[in-house]
Amino acid sequence: DLVYWYHGPGRIKLNAKWVGPYRVVEVYPTRVILRIENLKTKQSHYVHANALKFANVRQ
């Protein structure tokens, strides 16, 4: 599945809060922590499920 990751506003208020899309690589047994991978850079991150939302990618 493709998702967007809530990365927070950070120091600059007008920066993009949702970044991505990312691909879900692994879901852990608790279903709270997921490993996601950036589609362009292939860099992976471990994130909480509440910080993700599904991406509506048009084909």
C-alpha positions in Angstrom: 0.0 0.0 0.0 1.1 3.6 -0.6 0.9 6.0 2.3 1.7 9.5 3.3 3.8 10.1 6.5 2.9 13.0 8.9 6.3 14.5 9.4 5.0 17.5 11.4 5.4 21.2 10.6 8.9 21.4 12.2 10.4 24.8 12.6 8.8 26.5 9.6 5.0 26.6 9.9 4.3 26.5 6.2 6.3 23.4 5.3 4.5 20.4 4.0 3.2 18.3 6.9 2.5 15.1 4.9 5.4 13.7 2.9 5.5 10.8 0.5 4.2 8.7 -1.0 5.9 5.8 0.8 5.4 2.1 0.4 4.6 -0.1 3.4 7.3 -2.7 3.6 6.5 -4.5 6.9 3.8 -4.5 9.5 4.8 -5.7 12.9 2.5 -8.1 15.0 1.1 -5.3 17.1 0.1 -3.4 13.9 1.1 -0.2 15.6 4.7 0.1 14.2 5.2 -0.1 10.4 8.3 0.1 8.3 7.9 2.3 5.3 10.2 2.9 2.3 10.5 6.1 0.2 9.7 5.3 -3.4 12.5 7.5 -4.8 15.4 7.1 -2.4 14.6 3.6 -1.0 15.3 4.9 2.5 13.2 3.2 5.2 11.8 4.5 8.4 9.9 2.9 11.4 6.8 4.9 12.1 3.6 4.7 14.3 0.4 3.8 12.4 -1.2 7.0 13.6 1.3 9.0 11.6 0.2 7.5 8.3 -2.7 8.0 5.9 -3.5 6.1 2.6 -2.4 7.8 -0.6 -4.9 8.2 -3.4 -2.4 7.7 -6.3 -4.0 8.0 -9.8 -2.8 5.6 -12.4 
